[in-house]
Amino acid sequence: MLNDVAITDALLAIVAGVEGFRLLSSSRGGPTAGVGLLMVALAAGFGALRFTIAPDLEMTHQGVTRLASQVGFPMVGVGWLNSLVWPEHARQGRAYAFVTFVLLAIAFIGNPFFGTIMAALGMAAVVVGAVGLGRHDAWGVTIGIAGALGVVGSGLLVNGSGSWGPFTRVAWFHLGLAASCWALAFGLRRVLGRLA
């Protein structure tokens, strides 16, 4: 029987994957944010497999999840920020950011808090980019900021052991991340549409 953690991880994988692919075909920093969301989708996909048919994937899932927090969410932040600052250099910025974040993840591989710090910095970059882009589409920016706050809130307030109501806290965490990934992508796509 499927459990709520596996189902919600699968939902997160679908939402982040669909939104990541949609951003790949956008302009400015959209593809950078798309790469970040695809990393989140990959981690959630491994989680869905781990919690259903492949429990041996535990170590792989944990490693890819750390990369999603240390590289994926920061890439989303760079995508938003790059849409505001130097959008003509978005492709080069994407490559530099990706390599830098991977190297930092390797350098701080033993630090259990590094992923939390990097994800928070990525979401702070979303807020800075969104505030700067606010004059183009206030609604898209508001949705994007809500997504950034959702990522931080899900990580700090929801994730943990035990359960709330009908779901485990981990399942609520996945649902919060799924909604946040949608908001981050929708907000950015909407703003980029106004800039086109």
Residue, then its C-alpha position, 0 to 999 in steps of 0.5 A: m500500500l502506498n503511503d502519504v510520503a511516497i504519494t506527496d513526493a511523487l506529486l512534488a516530482i510532477v509539479a517541480g518537473v513540469e514547471g521546470f520544463r516550462l521554464l526551460s523554454s522561457s527567457r532571461g533567467g527562466p531556464t536557470a530557475g528551470v534547472g533548479l526546479l528539475m533538480v528538486a523534481l529529481a530528488a522527489g522522484f528518487g524519494a517516491l521510488r524509495f518510499t514505494i518499491a526501492p528502499d535501497l535508494e535511501m542513500t541516493h535519495q538523501g544525496v540527491t535531496r541535499l543537492a536539491s537544497q544546495v544547488g537546486f533552490p539556489m539556482v531558482g534564486v539565481g534565475w529570478l535575480n538574473s532576470l533582473v540583473w544582466p539578463e543578457h548574460a543569463r546563459q553564462g550566469r547559469a553555467y557559473a552559478f551551477v558550477t559554483f554551487v556544486l563546488l560549494a556542495i562538495a566543499f561543505i559535504g559534511n555540514p548538515f546545515f549547509g543545505t538549509i543555508m543555501a536554500a534560504l539564500g536562494m529564496a532570499a535571491v528570489v525576493v530581491g529579484a522579485v522586488g526589483l521586477g515588481r514594477h512589471d507585474a505586481w501579481g507575478v512578483t507576489i506569487g513568486i515571493a509567496g513561493a519563496l516564503g513557502v520553501v523557507g516555511s516548509g523547511l523550518l516549520v513543517n518538516g519533521s517527525g510525527s503527523w498533523g491531522p491525516f498526514t505525516r509532517v513529511a507529507w505536509f512538507h512535500l505538499g508545501l514544497a509542491a505549492s511553493c515550486w508552482a508559485l516560484a515558476f508561475g510568478l517568474r513566467r508571468v513576470l517574464g511574459r510582461l518583459a517579452 
